[in-house]
Amino acid sequence: MFGLGITEIVAILVIALIFIGPKKLPGLAKGLGKGIREFQNALGGISDQIKNPPKDQIIEEKDESAQKADS
């Protein structure tokens, strides 16, 4: 995970536990998880649009290229 070993992850968790506190840590982890999930969903939506553009856009691009060829 991100090029980190088990010892580095444990050290980060211990430091986070000390500075943030045991009461706020679960809420922080939950918020971080939601943020990462939303980011991945957004990336998935963008990649879907790149791989499969809307049909309206494809038709417009063909019309524009046909008009340029006619000119």
SVG drawing of the C-alpha trace seen along z (x, -y; Angstrom):
<svg xmlns="http://www.w3.org/2000/svg" viewBox="-27 -26 36 31">
<polyline fill="none" stroke="black" stroke-width="0.4" points="0.0,0.0 1.7,-3.2 5.1,-1.6 4.8,-1.4 5.6,1.6 3.7,2.9 6.1,1.1 5.6,-2.3 1.8,-1.9 1.8,-0.9 4.0,-3.8 1.7,-6.2 -1.3,-4.8 0.3,-5.1 1.3,-8.7 -2.2,-9.5 -3.6,-7.9 -1.4,-10.0 -2.0,-13.3 -5.7,-12.9 -7.0,-10.8 -8.9,-7.6 -12.3,-9.3 -11.8,-11.3 -9.8,-8.7 -12.7,-6.5 -14.6,-9.5 -11.5,-10.7 -10.9,-7.3 -14.6,-7.2 -14.4,-10.6 -11.1,-9.7 -12.7,-6.5 -15.7,-8.4 -13.4,-10.9 -11.3,-8.2 -14.4,-6.4 -15.9,-9.6 -12.6,-10.3 -12.5,-6.8 -16.1,-7.1 -15.3,-10.4 -12.2,-8.9 -14.3,-6.0 -16.9,-8.4 -14.3,-10.4 -12.6,-7.3 -16.1,-6.0 -16.7,-9.3 -13.3,-9.1 -13.7,-5.5 -17.4,-5.9 -18.2,-9.5 -21.8,-10.5 -23.3,-9.7 -24.4,-13.4 -20.7,-14.4 -19.7,-11.7 -22.3,-12.9 -21.3,-16.5 -17.7,-15.7 -18.5,-13.7 -20.7,-16.6 -17.9,-19.1 -15.3,-17.0 -17.7,-16.5 -18.3,-20.3 -14.5,-20.9 -14.1,-18.3 -16.8,-20.0 -15.1,-23.4"/>
</svg>
